[in-house]
Amino acid sequence: MIPASGYHLRPEFAKFDAEARFDVGTITTAEHPACIAGQILQGTKTPLDCTAYGVLCSPQKPLGAPMVSSEGVCSAYHAAGRGLATPAAVPLYELTPSER
């Protein structure tokens, strides 16, 4: 259930409700203060608006969901080198010693 959302399983599906079957407790999350992942996911900001992008946040050390997945917009911007001082070199093809 999402608190205060009204979203929950109907009584006839209570046997599938993990919160009712197991003691899941309270789940809390906290974003890094510099991360604007929520605004990026809503489309109100771009990765280039984020002060953490490419500095504190990278695919190797993600701060938010858009950088975690390779399909995420921050990860895609990073892979394309957008907004980075020097684009990350990603070899598309590895040369064999005889081709060098």
N, C-alpha and C positions, 0 to 999 in steps of 0.2 A: 504494500500500500504506500502511496505517496502521501505524506502527511498533509492534511487540509486540502487535498485535491478531490476527494470523493471517489478516487479510483481504488477499488477493492473487488475481490471475488464475490460473486453472488453466493448466498448460503448453500445452494445445491452443489457448489464446487469447493466447499470448505475443506474437503479431504485433500485437496491439492494445494492448500494454503500453507506454505512453509512457515510463515510467522505463527500460525496456529499449531502446527505439528512440532516445531522445534523452538528452542529458546535462542532466537537469533539476537536478542538484545537490541540496543540502539546502534545504528550505523551512522557515523559522522565522517565527513570529509572536509578537507581544508585545502584550498588552492594556494600556491605560492603568491604572495602579495603582488609580485610583478606580472603574474600571468593574467592575460585577458581572454582566456579560452572561451568563456561563456559568451562574451561579446563577439568573438570571431565566429563561434557556432551559430549565433543569431544573425550574423551578416551585417552587424553594425560597425565592425572594425575589421581590418585586414591584418595579416601577420606583420606588415611593415609599420603598423601603429603600435606594436608591442615593444616595450623597451627591453624585454628579455629575449626576444627573437634573435637567434644567431649569437647571443652573448652568453646568457645563462641557460638558454633552451636550445637544444639541438636534437636530432633523431637519436643520438647516442645517450643524451641526458635530457629527456623530455620533461617539461613541467606540466603540460596539459594534454588533453585528449587529441587536439588537432595535430600535435607533433608525434604522438605515439604511433599511430597507424600510418603506413605508407600512403594510404588514400586521404589522410588528413590534409587540410589546406596548408598548414604550417610546414608539414613534412614535404609536401609537393613544392612549395615555394623554396624550401631549403635545397631540395634535390636539383631544382632548376637554377640555383644560385641567386635567386631574386632577393635583393636587399642585403646581400653579403658583400663585404669589402672585397674578398677574393672568392669567386665561385668554387665550390668543392669540386675537385677533379674526380669524376666517376668514369673509370675506363669502361667503354662499351665492348671492347675486344682486347684480349691479352695477346700481345705479339709473342711468338715463339722465338727462341734465340736465333734461329736461322733467318727469321723475317726482320730482325733488328738491323 
